[in-house]
Amino acid sequence: MDQLVDLYFTNDIALISATNHQMQKKTDKLTESARVGLNISKTKTQVVKLNCKNTEPIKSQNNDTIKETNNFTYLGALVSTEGSCDKDMDSRLSKAKAVFRKLRKKMDLEAVQ
């Protein structure tokens, strides 16, 4: 396959593959794009493996191992290898609570004035 057929959104890309080999090929293809101006952050790039028997690491073109993780945020949602939405809901609720605390403080300050 010579084209990326995955999820794209501005500066977030999720490459989805069924095998370790396919993921390595897609990663190689993506890093080749740097020649035409696509910048890939080495510190933000991560791999999530789900039900993968192959333990070989995915490598970038300069042969650096790409960090593996169990969850990541994509389009505001927390995607986890657990398959449940519990962590995503907790994350969204804590963000909402923080915003409401800020609003309450602002409203309290305005009421005093």
C-alpha positions in Angstrom: 0.0 0.0 0.0 1.6 3.3 -1.1 -0.8 5.7 0.6 -1.8 6.5 4.1 -5.4 5.5 4.7 -5.8 6.4 8.3 -7.2 9.1 10.6 -6.0 12.6 9.8 -6.7 15.8 11.7 -4.5 18.9 11.3 -1.4 17.9 13.2 -2.6 14.6 14.6 -2.2 11.4 12.7 -3.1 7.9 14.0 -1.7 5.1 11.9 -3.6 1.9 12.3 -2.2 -1.4 11.3 -3.0 -5.1 11.9 0.6 -6.2 12.1 3.9 -4.9 13.4 5.4 -5.1 9.9 2.6 -3.0 8.4 3.1 -0.4 11.1 6.8 -0.2 10.4 6.1 0.2 6.7 3.6 3.0 7.3 6.0 4.7 9.8 8.8 4.6 7.2 6.5 6.1 4.6 5.4 8.8 6.9 8.9 9.8 7.9 9.9 10.0 4.2 7.4 12.9 4.1 9.8 15.0 6.0 11.6 15.6 2.6 8.5 17.6 1.5 8.2 19.7 4.6 6.1 17.5 7.0 7.7 17.8 10.4 7.3 14.9 12.8 7.9 15.5 16.5 10.3 12.8 17.9 9.2 13.6 21.4 5.4 13.4 20.7 5.4 10.3 18.5 4.3 7.2 20.2 3.1 3.7 19.4 0.2 1.8 21.0 0.1 -2.0 20.5 -3.0 -3.9 21.1 -3.1 -7.7 21.0 0.3 -7.7 19.3 2.5 -10.8 19.7 5.5 -9.2 18.0 7.5 -7.4 20.6 9.9 -5.8 18.1 9.9 -2.0 18.5 8.8 0.3 15.8 11.7 2.5 14.6 11.9 5.9 13.0 14.0 6.4 9.9 17.1 7.3 11.8 16.7 4.0 13.6 15.5 5.5 16.9 13.0 3.3 18.8 9.6 5.0 19.0 8.2 5.0 22.6 5.3 2.7 23.3 2.4 3.8 25.4 -0.9 2.4 26.7 -3.0 5.4 25.9 -3.0 8.7 24.0 -5.3 11.6 23.3 -6.8 11.9 19.8 -9.2 14.6 18.9 -9.8 15.3 22.6 -10.7 11.7 23.4 -8.4 9.5 25.5 -7.8 6.2 23.6 -6.7 3.3 25.8 -5.5 -0.2 25.2 -8.0 -1.3 27.9 -10.9 -0.7 25.5 -13.1 1.0 28.1 -14.1 4.6 28.2 -13.5 5.0 32.0 -10.2 6.9 31.7 -11.6 9.1 28.9 -14.7 10.0 31.0 -12.5 10.7 34.1 -10.3 13.0 32.0 -13.2 14.9 30.5 -14.9 15.3 33.9 -11.7 16.6 35.6 -11.3 19.1 32.8 -14.9 20.3 33.1 -14.6 20.5 36.9 -11.4 22.7 36.5 -13.3 25.0 34.2 -16.3 25.3 36.5 -13.9 26.1 39.5 -12.3 28.9 37.4 -15.8 30.3 36.5 -17.0 30.1 40.1 -13.9 32.0 41.3 -14.4 34.6 38.6 -18.1 35.0 39.6 -17.2 35.3 43.3 -14.7 38.0 42.5 -17.2 39.9 40.4 -19.9 39.6 43.1 -17.5 41.1 45.7 -16.8 44.1 43.5 
